[in-house]
Amino acid sequence: MARINLLPWREELRKEQTRQFVSLLAISAALTAAIILLVHVNISKMIDNQNFRNNLLTSEITKLEDQLKQITELEDTKAKLLSRMEIIQSLQQRRPQVVHVFDEIVRTLPEGIYLSSLKQQGDNFEFIGISESNGRVSAYMRNIEASEWLKNPKLKVIEAKRKDGRGSEFVLELAQTSPNEEADLKYAAKENK
């Protein structure tokens, strides 16, 4: 049998296998590094995208908060304007009432009574006058009670001023009303709905 020396061939085979192993190891390491780099870049992009969205949401929330403040201010302004409008409307409705009230004061005043002072505070009046007799003051109070524009007469003071006893100074309190006050309230409630 011929003797063949296989050592150099085996040595070359081992070197080739070692080189292939190192090459595969290097390729595997390169692929692993590339995959890790791609994953890192992808995660970094996702983080940047989420940060951008968060910043966008924060800026939009700030804008909405500003708009809510403006809406609140507008609602306050609206409420103030509505209250002013109600006051103006009530003044407009009450404007003709003054004429009716003064007309009613004259109509209810019986003969023998003279008013020397008239004070108004809100819907309440205070009349100071002179009467020829106490009976005329009573008649005046009955006339006021029957009136559509005046109500609740209350005699505060009555004093005899003349020496002969034929004259008295009186102070009378009463309130102003409207004959259509209930209808006006119902109409205003219907308008506000």
Backbone as a printed PyTorch tensor [residue, N CA C, xyz], in Angstrom:
tensor([[[   0.8260,   -1.1470,    0.0000],
         [   0.0000,    0.0000,    0.0000],
         [   0.8780,    1.2190,    0.0000]],

        [[   0.4560,    2.1530,   -0.7620],
         [   1.2580,    3.3640,   -0.8680],
         [   0.9380,    4.2750,    0.2990]],

        [[   1.9110,    4.9260,    0.6740],
         [   1.7160,    5.7860,    1.8440],
         [   1.3760,    7.1910,    1.3770]],

        [[   0.2280,    7.7010,    1.7850],
         [  -0.1880,    9.0510,    1.3920],
         [  -0.1680,    9.8910,    2.6890]],

        [[   0.4280,   11.0080,    2.5580],
         [   0.5000,   11.9220,    3.6880],
         [  -0.7250,   12.8620,    3.6270]],

        [[  -1.6400,   12.7020,    4.5450],
         [  -2.8830,   13.4870,    4.5530],
         [  -2.7990,   14.6910,    5.4990]],

        [[  -1.7290,   14.8800,    6.1760],
         [  -1.6140,   15.9640,    7.1340],
         [  -1.7300,   17.3340,    6.4790]],

        [[  -1.0370,   17.6180,    5.3690],
         [  -1.2060,   18.9530,    4.7890],
         [  -2.6390,   19.1750,    4.3020]],

        [[  -3.2280,   18.1510,    3.7810],
         [  -4.5960,   18.3110,    3.2840],
         [  -5.5420,   18.5490,    4.4450]],

        [[  -5.3860,   17.8370,    5.5410],
         [  -6.2260,   18.0210,    6.7250],
         [  -5.9800,   19.3970,    7.3210]],

        [[  -4.7190,   19.8050,    7.2980],
         [  -4.3680,   21.1270,    7.8130],
         [  -5.0570,   22.1940,    6.9860]],

        [[  -5.0580,   22.0720,    5.6960],
         [  -5.7080,   23.0300,    4.8190],
         [  -7.2170,   22.9970,    5.0280]],

        [[  -7.7480,   21.8030,    5.2220],
         [  -9.1840,   21.6740,    5.4630],
         [  -9.5570,   22.3660,    6.7640]],

        [[  -8.7560,   22.2230,    7.7950],
         [  -9.0200,   22.8860,    9.0620],
         [  -8.9250,   24.3950,    8.9150]],

        [[  -7.8830,   24.8400,    8.1670],
         [  -7.7480,   26.2860,    7.9580],
         [  -8.9580,   26.8200,    7.1940]],

        [[  -9.3880,   26.0670,    6.1900],
         [ -10.5590,   26.4710,    5.3790],
         [ -11.7950,   26.5070,    6.2590]],

        [[ -11.9810,   25.4980,    7.0950],
         [ -13.1430,   25.4520,    7.9820],
         [ -13.0720,   26.5930,    9.0090]],

        [[ -11.8750,   26.8790,    9.5150],
         [ -11.6960,   27.9750,   10.4710],
         [ -12.0150,   29.3010,    9.7970]],

        [[ -11.5180,   29.4790,    8.5430],
         [ -11.7800,   30.7090,    7.7860],
         [ -13.2760,   30.8580,    7.5070]],

        [[ -13.9320,   29.7680,    7.1400],
         [ -15.3700,   29.8150,    6.8960],
         [ -16.1220,   30.1330,    8.1900]],

        [[ -15.6630,   29.5240,    9.3010],
         [ -16.3030,   29.7790,   10.5870],
         [ -16.1590,   31.2470,   10.9710]],

        [[ -14.9510,   31.7930,   10.8000],
         [ -14.7020,   33.1910,   11.1280],
         [ -15.5320,   34.0910,   10.2110]],

        [[ -15.5860,   33.7020,    8.9190],
         [ -16.3740,   34.4760,    7.9620],
         [ -17.8480,   34.4560,    8.3650]],

        [[ -18.3720,   33.2690,    8.6890],
         [ -19.7630,   33.1660,    9.1160],
         [ -19.9920,   33.9350,   10.4140]],

        [[ -18.9860,   33.8430,   11.3090],
         [ -19.1030,   34.5770,   12.5650],
         [ -19.1170,   36.0770,   12.2970]],

        [[ -18.2700,   36.5620,   11.4150],
         [ -18.2120,   37.9770,   11.0750],
         [ -19.5070,   38.4260,   10.4020]],

        [[ -20.0040,   37.5910,    9.4730],
         [ -21.2650,   37.9340,    8.7950],
         [ -22.4040,   37.9640,    9.8050]],

        [[ -22.4210,   36.9660,   10.7010],
         [ -23.4660,   36.9160,   11.7350],
         [ -23.3770,   38.1400,   12.6340]],

        [[ -22.1550,   38.5000,   13.0230],
         [ -21.9650,   39.6830,   13.8710],
         [ -22.4080,   40.9330,   13.1350]],

        [[ -22.0570,   41.0330,   11.8390],
         [ -22.4540,   42.1890,   11.0430],
         [ -23.9680,   42.2510,   10.9030]],

        [[ -24.6040,   41.1090,   10.6300],
         [ -26.0550,   41.0750,   10.5150],
         [ -26.7240,   41.4320,   11.8450]],

        [[ -26.1860,   40.8970,   12.9230],
         [ -26.7330,   41.2030,   14.2480],
         [ -26.5970,   42.6960,   14.5330]],

        [[ -25.4230,   43.2560,   14.2340],
         [ -25.2110,   44.6950,   14.4360],
         [ -26.1710,   45.4940,   13.5570]],

        [[ -26.3620,   45.0660,   12.2920],
         [ -27.2780,   45.7740,   11.3890],
         [ -28.7040,   45.7030,   11.9220]],

        [[ -29.1130,   44.5190,   12.3940],
         [ -30.4680,   44.3640,   12.9350],
         [ -30.6420,   45.2360,   14.1710]],

        [[ -29.6410,   45.2220,   15.0650],
         [ -29.7080,   46.0510,   16.2700],
         [ -29.7730,   47.5230,   15.8910]],

        [[ -28.9800,   47.9300,   14.8960],
         [ -28.9860,   49.3200,   14.4280],
         [ -30.3540,   49.6840,   13.8480]],

        [[ -30.9390,   48.7960,   13.0330],
         [ -32.2570,   49.0560,   12.4650],
         [ -33.3280,   49.1560,   13.5530]],

        [[ -33.2620,   48.2430,   14.5200],
         [ -34.2260,   48.2950,   15.6280],
         [ -34.0510,   49.5910,   16.4110]],

        [[ -32.7960,   49.9730,   16.6820],
         [ -32.5250,   51.2140,   17.4120],
         [ -33.0400,   52.4190,   16.6380]],

        [[ -32.7700,   52.4830,   15.3390],
         [ -33.2310,   53.5980,   14.5080],
         [ -34.7620,   53.6320,   14.4870]],

        [[ -35.3740,   52.4540,   14.3490],
         [ -36.8380,   52.3830,   14.3100],
         [ -37.4450,   52.8490,   15.6350]],

        [[ -36.8850,   52.3700,   16.7530],
         [ -37.3850,   52.7870,   18.0680],
         [ -37.1500,   54.2820,   18.2730]],

        [[ -36.0070,   54.7730,   17.8310],
         [ -35.7030,   56.2010,   17.9480],
         [ -36.7040,   57.0340,   17.1480]],

        [[ -37.0340,   56.5560,   15.9330],
         [ -38.0320,   57.2690,   15.1240],
         [ -39.3960,   57.2380,   15.8130]],

        [[ -39.7510,   56.0950,   16.3970],
         [ -41.0340,   55.9830,   17.0910],
         [ -41.0880,   56.9340,   18.2920]],

        [[ -39.9650,   57.0240,   19.0240],
         [ -39.8970,   57.9350,   20.1760],
         [ -40.0200,   59.3780,   19.7150]],

        [[ -39.2890,   59.7310,   18.6460],
         [ -39.3730,   61.0920,   18.1050],
         [ -40.7940,   61.4090,   17.6340]],

        [[ -41.4180,   60.4350,   16.9600],
         [ -42.7820,   60.6200,   16.4830],
         [ -43.7440,   60.8250,   17.6590]],

        [[ -43.5820,   60.0210,   18.7120],
         [ -44.4500,   60.1610,   19.8850],
         [ -44.2100,   61.4920,   20.5880]],

        [[ -42.9360,   61.9070,   20.6830],
         [ -42.6330,   63.2160,   21.2830],
         [ -43.2770,   64.3430,   20.4740]],

        [[ -43.2300,   64.2370,   19.1540],
         [ -43.8620,   65.2300,   18.2840],
         [ -45.3710,   65.2750,   18.5310]],

        [[ -45.9830,   64.1000,   18.6160],
         [ -47.4250,   64.0310,   18.8780],
         [ -47.7640,   64.6050,   20.2490]],

        [[ -46.9260,   64.2910,   21.2520],
         [ -47.1490,   64.8340,   22.5900],
         [ -47.0660,   66.3590,   22.5860]],

        [[ -46.0470,   66.8880,   21.9000],
         [ -45.8990,   68.3450,   21.8050],
         [ -47.0870,   68.9630,   21.0720]],

        [[ -47.5430,   68.2920,   20.0160],
         [ -48.6980,   68.7860,   19.2710],
         [ -49.9380,   68.7920,   20.1590]],

        [[ -50.1330,   67.7070,   20.9130],
         [ -51.2730,   67.6450,   21.8270],
         [ -51.1800,   68.7170,   22.9100]],

        [[ -49.9820,   68.9370,   23.4350],
         [ -49.7940,   69.9630,   24.4630],
         [ -50.1390,   71.3460,   23.9210]],

        [[ -49.6630,   71.6360,   22.7030],
         [ -49.9690,   72.9430,   22.1140],
         [ -51.4630,   73.0840,   21.8290]],

        [[ -52.1110,   72.0140,   21.3830],
         [ -53.5520,   72.0720,   21.1150],
         [ -54.3300,   72.2290,   22.4160]],

        [[ -53.8850,   71.5600,   23.4690],
         [ -54.5380,   71.7000,   24.7720],
         [ -54.4200,   73.1370,   25.2640]],

        [[ -53.2590,   73.7440,   25.0800],
         [ -53.0600,   75.1290,   25.4790],
         [ -54.0030,   76.0460,   24.7050]],

        [[ -54.1250,   75.7980,   23.3880],
         [ -55.0430,   76.6070,   22.5750],
         [ -56.4790,   76.4450,   23.0670]],

        [[ -56.8690,   75.1990,   23.3650],
         [ -58.2300,   74.9520,   23.8310],
         [ -58.4850,   75.6040,   25.1910]],

        [[ -57.4750,   75.5810,   26.0640],
         [ -57.6330,   76.2420,   27.3610],
         [ -57.8280,   77.7380,   27.1780]],

        [[ -57.0670,   78.3420,   26.2480],
         [ -57.2440,   79.7590,   25.9480],
         [ -58.6470,   80.0260,   25.4060]],

        [[ -59.1170,   79.1390,   24.5280],
         [ -60.4540,   79.3030,   23.9730],
         [ -61.5140,   79.1490,   25.0710]],

        [[ -61.2960,   78.2160,   25.9970],
         [ -62.2370,   78.0520,   27.1040],
         [ -62.2730,   79.3050,   27.9800]],

        [[ -61.1120,   79.9100,   28.2150],
         [ -61.0730,   81.1590,   28.9770],
         [ -61.8550,   82.2440,   28.2390]],

        [[ -61.6660,   82.3160,   26.9080],
         [ -62.4020,   83.3070,   26.1220],
         [ -63.8980,   83.0400,   26.1840]],

        [[ -64.2790,   81.7670,   26.1230],
         [ -65.7030,   81.4210,   26.1950],
         [ -66.2660,   81.8280,   27.5530]],

        [[ -65.5040,   81.5700,   28.6140],
         [ -65.9490,   81.9630,   29.9480],
         [ -66.1060,   83.4700,   30.0410]],

        [[ -65.1440,   84.2100,   29.4940],
         [ -65.2320,   85.6660,   29.5000],
         [ -66.4370,   86.1310,   28.6740]],

        [[ -66.6730,   85.4810,   27.5320],
         [ -67.8240,   85.8410,   26.7080],
         [ -69.1370,   85.5430,   27.4250]],

        [[ -69.1810,   84.4240,   28.1550],
         [ -70.3890,   84.1000,   28.9100],
         [ -70.6260,   85.1200,   30.0150]],

        [[ -69.5510,   85.5610,   30.6800],
         [ -69.6920,   86.5990,   31.6980],
         [ -70.1990,   87.8930,   31.0720]],

        [[ -69.6110,   88.2510,   29.9210],
         [ -70.0410,   89.4570,   29.2160],
         [ -71.4960,   89.3280,   28.7900]],

        [[ -71.8660,   88.1510,   28.3160],
         [ -73.2500,   87.9060,   27.8940],
         [ -74.1970,   88.0710,   29.0750]],

        [[ -73.8130,   87.4960,   30.2230],
         [ -74.6590,   87.6020,   31.4100],
         [ -74.8240,   89.0670,   31.8300]],

        [[ -73.7350,   89.8260,   31.7740],
         [ -73.8130,   91.2500,   32.1220],
         [ -74.7100,   91.9990,   31.1480]],

        [[ -74.5490,   91.6990,   29.8590],
         [ -75.3790,   92.3630,   28.8570],
         [ -76.8520,   91.9920,   29.0190]],

        [[ -77.1150,   90.7200,   29.3170],
         [ -78.5030,   90.3040,   29.5190],
         [ -79.1160,   91.0030,   30.7340]],

        [[ -78.3320,   91.1320,   31.7970],
         [ -78.8610,   91.8270,   32.9810],
         [ -79.1200,   93.2970,   32.6570]],

        [[ -78.2410,   93.9240,   31.8870],
         [ -78.4700,   95.3100,   31.4760],
         [ -79.7090,   95.4170,   30.5970]],

        [[ -79.8520,   94.4460,   29.6850],
         [ -81.0230,   94.4580,   28.8140],
         [ -82.3100,   94.3110,   29.6330]],

        [[ -82.2790,   93.4540,   30.6480],
         [ -83.4510,   93.2880,   31.5070],
         [ -83.7750,   94.5790,   32.2380]],

        [[ -82.7360,   95.2660,   32.7200],
         [ -82.9610,   96.5280,   33.4200],
         [ -83.5570,   97.5510,   32.4630]],

        [[ -82.9860,   97.6340,   31.2650],
         [ -83.4950,   98.5870,   30.2760],
         [ -84.9250,   98.2280,   29.8910]],

        [[ -85.1930,   96.9480,   29.7280],
         [ -86.5410,   96.5230,   29.3730],
         [ -87.5290,   96.8460,   30.4910]],

        [[ -87.1290,   96.6250,   31.7320],
         [ -88.0290,   96.9560,   32.8380],
         [ -88.2540,   98.4640,   32.9130]],

        [[ -87.1990,   99.2460,   32.6310],
         [ -87.3780,  100.6990,   32.6120],
         [ -88.3030,  101.1260,   31.4770]],

        [[ -88.1600,  100.4760,   30.3350],
         [ -89.0350,  100.7900,   29.2060],
         [ -90.4870,  100.4550,   29.5530]],

        [[ -90.6950,   99.3410,   30.2340],
         [ -92.0520,   98.9510,   30.6090],
         [ -92.6180,   99.8760,   31.6790]],

        [[ -91.7590,  100.3940,   32.5280],
         [ -92.2260,  101.2340,   33.6280],
         [ -92.4200,  102.6840,   33.2130]],

        [[ -91.8810,  103.0540,   32.0710],
         [ -91.9650,  104.4530,   31.6570],
         [ -93.4090,  104.9510,   31.5860]],

        [[ -94.3210,  104.2290,   30.9500],
         [ -95.7020,  104.7350,   30.9330],
         [ -96.3990,  104.5990,   32.2780]],

        [[ -95.8640,  103.7860,   33.1770],
         [ -96.4910,  103.6080,   34.4820],
         [ -96.4660,  104.8890,   35.3020]],

        [[ -95.4320,  105.7090,   35.1340],
         [ -95.3230,  106.9520,   35.9000],
         [ -96.5310,  107.8330,   35.6060]],

        [[ -96.8970,  107.9180,   34.3370],
         [ -98.0450,  108.7370,   33.9520],
         [ -99.3150,  108.1750,   34.5890]],

        [[ -99.4740,  106.8510,   34.5230],
         [-100.6540,  106.2260,   35.1180],
         [-100.7020,  106.4430,   36.6280]],

        [[ -99.5590,  106.3320,   37.2840],
         [ -99.5200,  106.4880,   38.7460],
         [ -99.9100,  107.9100,   39.1350]],

        [[ -99.3360,  108.9150,   38.4610],
         [ -99.6840,  110.2970,   38.7930],
         [-101.1530,  110.5800,   38.4750]],

        [[-101.6470,  110.0300,   37.4020],
         [-103.0550,  110.1810,   37.0630],
         [-103.9180,  109.5370,   38.1400]],

        [[-103.5120,  108.3690,   38.6130],
         [-104.2680,  107.6510,   39.6430],
         [-104.2050,  108.3900,   40.9720]],

        [[-103.0850,  109.0280,   41.2760],
         [-102.9890,  109.8210,   42.5170],
         [-104.0290,  110.9350,   42.4890]],

        [[-104.1570,  111.5910,   41.3410],
         [-105.1140,  112.6900,   41.2140],
         [-106.5490,  112.1540,   41.2790]],

        [[-106.8250,  111.0280,   40.6180],
         [-108.1810,  110.4710,   40.5980],
         [-108.6410,  110.0050,   41.9790]],

        [[-107.7230,  109.4300,   42.7350],
         [-108.1200,  108.8910,   44.0410],
         [-108.2140,  109.9710,   45.1200]],

        [[-107.6860,  111.1290,   44.8820],
         [-107.6480,  112.2080,   45.8800],
         [-109.0410,  112.8160,   46.0440]],

        [[-109.6550,  112.6450,   47.2080],
         [-110.9770,  113.2450,   47.4070],
         [-110.8710,  114.7380,   47.7160]],

        [[-112.0160,  115.4120,   47.6640],
         [-112.0500,  116.8360,   48.0010],
         [-111.7080,  117.0100,   49.4630]],

        [[-110.9890,  118.0400,   49.7510],
         [-110.6680,  118.3210,   51.1370],
         [-109.3390,  117.7410,   51.5810]],

        [[-108.6120,  117.1350,   50.6730],
         [-107.2770,  116.6240,   50.9990],
         [-106.2910,  117.2880,   50.0550]],

        [[-105.1900,  117.7380,   50.6230],
         [-104.1460,  118.3890,   49.8430],
         [-102.8160,  117.7170,   50.1690]],

        [[-102.1150,  117.3020,   49.1320],
         [-100.8080,  116.6630,   49.3350],
         [ -99.7320,  117.7300,   49.3070]],

        [[ -98.8680,  117.7170,   50.3130],
         [ -97.7870,  118.6970,   50.3730],
         [ -96.4350,  118.0860,   50.0030]],

        [[ -96.3220,  116.7720,   50.0770],
         [ -95.0430,  116.1260,   49.7720],
         [ -95.3190,  114.7100,   49.2650]],

        [[ -94.4900,  114.3220,   48.3370],
         [ -94.5900,  112.9780,   47.7540],
         [ -93.1750,  112.4490,   47.6090]],

        [[ -92.9010,  111.2860,   48.2210],
         [ -91.5790,  110.6580,   48.1130],
         [ -91.7670,  109.2520,   47.5740]],

        [[ -90.8640,  108.8620,   46.6800],
         [ -90.9090,  107.5040,   46.1330],
         [ -89.5680,  106.8420,   46.3610]],

        [[ -89.6200,  105.5940,   46.8090],
         [ -88.4150,  104.7940,   46.9690],
         [ -88.7390,  103.4070,   46.4340]],

        [[ -88.2500,  103.1300,   45.2230],
         [ -88.5830,  101.8790,   44.5550],
         [ -90.0440,  101.9110,   44.1530]],

        [[ -90.8080,  100.9250,   44.6250],
         [ -92.2410,  100.8770,   44.3340],
         [ -93.0700,  101.4390,   45.4870]],

        [[ -92.4330,  101.9720,   46.4950],
         [ -93.1360,  102.4820,   47.6770],
         [ -93.1890,  104.0130,   47.6530]],

        [[ -94.3480,  104.5430,   48.0700],
         [ -94.5550,  105.9840,   48.1400],
         [ -94.8170,  106.3890,   49.5790]],

        [[ -94.5030,  107.6410,   49.8610],
         [ -94.8810,  108.2440,   51.1300],
         [ -95.5050,  109.5940,   50.7960]],

        [[ -96.7960,  109.7460,   51.1560],
         [ -97.5240,  110.9920,   50.9320],
         [ -97.6330,  111.7220,   52.2560]],

        [[ -97.3500,  112.9990,   52.2210],
         [ -97.5790,  113.8690,   53.3700],
         [ -98.5930,  114.8990,   52.9010]],

        [[ -99.6580,  115.0440,   53.6610],
         [-100.7000,  115.9710,   53.2280],
         [-101.5030,  116.5070,   54.3910]],

        [[-102.4580,  117.3630,   54.0120],
         [-103.3520,  117.9820,   54.9860],
         [-104.7720,  117.6090,   54.5950]],

        [[-105.5670,  117.2530,   55.6010],
         [-106.9420,  116.8460,   55.3760],
         [-107.8650,  117.6920,   56.2360]],

        [[-109.0510,  117.9620,   55.7060],
         [-110.0330,  118.7140,   56.4880],
         [-110.6210,  117.8580,   57.5950]],

        [[-110.6580,  116.5230,   57.3660],
         [-111.1900,  115.6490,   58.4110],
         [-110.5570,  114.2670,   58.2860]],

        [[-110.6710,  113.5030,   59.3640],
         [-110.1290,  112.1470,   59.3580],
         [-110.9240,  111.2420,   58.4240]],

        [[-112.1840,  111.5200,   58.2470],
         [-113.0230,  110.7360,   57.3590],
         [-112.5600,  110.8380,   55.9100]],

        [[-112.0300,  111.9890,   55.5360],
         [-111.5360,  112.1630,   54.1690],
         [-110.2550,  111.3320,   53.9460]],

        [[-109.4460,  111.2010,   54.9890],
         [-108.2490,  110.3560,   54.8990],
         [-108.6760,  108.8980,   54.7180]],

        [[-109.7250,  108.5000,   55.4470],
         [-110.2360,  107.1330,   55.3010],
         [-110.7730,  106.9070,   53.9000]],

        [[-111.4880,  107.8890,   53.3580],
         [-112.0120,  107.7830,   51.9890],
         [-110.8510,  107.7030,   50.9900]],

        [[-109.8230,  108.4760,   51.2610],
         [-108.6490,  108.4430,   50.3660],
         [-108.0030,  107.0520,   50.3860]],

        [[-107.9230,  106.4580,   51.5720],
         [-107.3230,  105.1240,   51.6710],
         [-108.1870,  104.0820,   50.9540]],

        [[-109.5380,  104.2170,   51.0490],
         [-110.4170,  103.2980,   50.3220],
         [-110.2530,  103.4700,   48.8090]],

        [[-110.1320,  104.7150,   48.3670],
         [-109.9320,  104.9760,   46.9290],
         [-108.6180,  104.3610,   46.4430]],

        [[-107.5940,  104.4640,   47.2700],
         [-106.2910,  103.8800,   46.8970],
         [-106.4150,  102.3560,   46.8250]],

        [[-107.1210,  101.7800,   47.7800],
         [-107.2930,  100.3200,   47.7980],
         [-108.0370,   99.8400,   46.5570]],

        [[-108.9540,  100.6410,   46.0290],
         [-109.7280,  100.2680,   44.8400],
         [-108.9660,  100.5660,   43.5450]],

        [[-107.8760,  101.2690,   43.6470],
         [-107.1160,  101.6720,   42.4600],
         [-106.3840,  100.4900,   41.8240]],

        [[-106.1900,  100.5690,   40.5040],
         [-105.4280,   99.5320,   39.7890],
         [-103.9280,   99.7640,   39.8850]],

        [[-103.5190,  100.9900,   40.1360],
         [-102.0950,  101.3470,   40.0900],
         [-101.4750,  101.5600,   41.4650]],

        [[-102.2950,  101.6510,   42.5050],
         [-101.7940,  101.8660,   43.8640],
         [-102.3970,  100.7990,   44.7680]],

        [[-101.6650,  100.4070,   45.8100],
         [-102.1690,   99.3640,   46.7140],
         [-101.5630,   99.5200,   48.0970]],

        [[-102.1130,   98.7970,   49.0470],
         [-101.6320,   98.6920,   50.4270],
         [-101.4130,  100.0440,   51.1210]],

        [[-102.4510,  100.8690,   51.2150],
         [-102.2540,  102.1320,   51.9460],
         [-102.1510,  101.8610,   53.4520]],

        [[-101.1990,  102.5130,   54.0830],
         [-101.0140,  102.3820,   55.5270],
         [-100.8430,  103.7860,   56.1020]],

        [[-101.6960,  104.1240,   57.0210],
         [-101.6340,  105.4250,   57.6660],
         [-100.5630,  105.3770,   58.7340]],

        [[ -99.5480,  106.1740,   58.5370],
         [ -98.4080,  106.1520,   59.4630],
         [ -98.6470,  107.1290,   60.6220]],

        [[ -99.0450,  108.3620,   60.2780],
         [ -99.2430,  109.3920,   61.3020],
         [-100.4330,  110.2520,   60.8800]],

        [[-101.2270,  110.6370,   61.8500],
         [-102.2680,  111.6510,   61.6250],
         [-102.2980,  112.5320,   62.8720]],

        [[-102.1500,  113.8470,   62.6730],
         [-102.0750,  114.8040,   63.7860],
         [-102.9980,  115.9780,   63.4930]],

        [[-103.6840,  116.4460,   64.4940],
         [-104.5100,  117.6420,   64.3540],
         [-103.5920,  118.8490,   64.3800]],

        [[-103.7020,  119.7190,   63.3620],
         [-102.8160,  120.8790,   63.2790],
         [-103.5430,  122.1910,   63.5880]],

        [[-104.8300,  122.2480,   63.2790],
         [-105.5830,  123.4860,   63.5330],
         [-106.0980,  123.5040,   64.9690]],

        [[-106.2840,  124.7150,   65.4680],
         [-106.7860,  124.8640,   66.8280],
         [-108.2650,  124.5370,   66.9100]],

        [[-108.9540,  124.7460,   65.8010],
         [-110.3860,  124.4830,   65.8330],
         [-110.6960,  122.9990,   65.6330]],

        [[-109.6540,  122.1550,   65.3980],
         [-109.8400,  120.7230,   65.2580],
         [-110.3240,  120.3040,   63.8860]],

        [[-110.3430,  121.2130,   62.9340],
         [-110.8590,  120.9180,   61.6060],
         [-109.7250,  120.7760,   60.6100]],

        [[-108.7440,  120.0910,   60.8730],
         [-107.6500,  119.8680,   59.9380],
         [-106.5930,  118.9850,   60.5610]],

        [[-106.0910,  118.0940,   59.7520],
         [-105.0980,  117.1530,   60.2550],
         [-103.9930,  116.9810,   59.2220]],

        [[-102.7990,  116.8380,   59.7370],
         [-101.6790,  116.4920,   58.8570],
         [-101.4980,  114.9830,   58.9610]],

        [[-101.2780,  114.3380,   57.8110],
         [-101.1600,  112.8810,   57.8100],
         [ -99.9540,  112.4510,   56.9700]],

        [[ -99.4730,  111.2660,   57.2900],
         [ -98.4160,  110.6120,   56.5190],
         [ -98.9720,  109.2470,   56.1200]],

        [[ -98.9970,  109.0140,   54.8290],
         [ -99.5870,  107.7970,   54.2940],
         [ -98.5480,  107.0690,   53.4560]],

        [[ -98.3790,  105.7740,   53.7210],
         [ -97.4610,  104.9520,   52.9210],
         [ -98.2790,  104.0210,   52.0450]],

        [[ -97.8380,  103.8210,   50.8070],
         [ -98.5190,  102.9200,   49.8890],
         [ -97.5240,  102.3860,   48.8720]],

        [[ -97.9750,  101.4380,   48.0890],
         [ -97.0930,  100.7980,   47.1040],
         [ -97.6840,  100.9580,   45.7160]],

        [[ -96.8070,  100.9700,   44.7360],
         [ -97.2060,  101.0500,   43.3320],
         [ -97.3830,   99.6350,   42.7930]],

        [[ -98.3690,   99.4590,   41.9530],
         [ -98.5910,   98.1750,   41.3130],
         [ -98.9930,   98.4190,   39.8670]],

        [[ -99.1430,   97.3570,   39.1420],
         [ -99.5680,   97.4540,   37.7490],
         [-100.7810,   96.5630,   37.5710]],

        [[-101.8060,   97.0350,   36.8370],
         [-102.9700,   96.1750,   36.6560],
         [-102.6370,   94.9200,   35.8540]],

        [[-101.6000,   94.9800,   35.0490],
         [-101.2060,   93.8420,   34.2220],
         [ -99.9510,   93.1820,   34.7550]],

        [[ -99.6640,   93.3650,   36.0430],
         [ -98.4130,   92.8520,   36.5970],
         [ -98.3180,   91.3440,   36.4710]],

        [[ -99.3800,   90.6220,   36.7660],
         [ -99.3410,   89.1670,   36.6440],
         [ -99.1980,   88.7520,   35.1910]],

        [[ -99.9300,   89.4310,   34.3060],
         [ -99.8160,   89.1150,   32.8730],
         [ -98.4210,   89.4480,   32.3700]],

        [[ -97.8510,   90.5630,   32.8530],
         [ -96.4980,   90.9370,   32.4410],
         [ -95.4850,   89.8930,   32.9100]],

        [[ -95.6560,   89.3940,   34.1500],
         [ -94.7270,   88.3860,   34.6720],
         [ -94.8290,   87.0940,   33.8690]],

        [[ -96.0520,   86.6820,   33.5250],
         [ -96.2150,   85.4700,   32.7200],
         [ -95.5910,   85.6580,   31.3420]],

        [[ -95.7980,   86.8400,   30.7450],
         [ -95.2370,   87.1200,   29.4170],
         [ -93.7110,   87.1200,   29.4730]],

        [[ -93.1310,   87.7340,   30.5090],
         [ -91.6690,   87.7780,   30.6490],
         [ -91.1130,   86.3870,   30.8500]],

        [[ -91.8070,   85.5440,   31.6260],
         [ -91.3400,   84.1720,   31.8380],
         [ -91.3870,   83.3910,   30.5230]],

        [[ -92.4210,   83.6140,   29.7320],
         [ -92.5420,   82.9280,   28.4390],
         [ -91.4350,   83.3840,   27.4840]],

        [[ -91.1070,   84.6860,   27.5060],
         [ -90.0580,   85.2230,   26.6300],
         [ -88.6850,   84.6820,   27.0070]],

        [[ -88.4390,   84.4470,   28.2930],
         [ -87.1310,   83.9660,   28.7340],
         [ -86.9070,   82.5030,   28.4010]],

        [[ -87.9840,   81.7600,   28.1500],
         [ -87.8310,   80.3470,   27.7820],
         [ -87.3580,   80.2930,   26.3950]]])
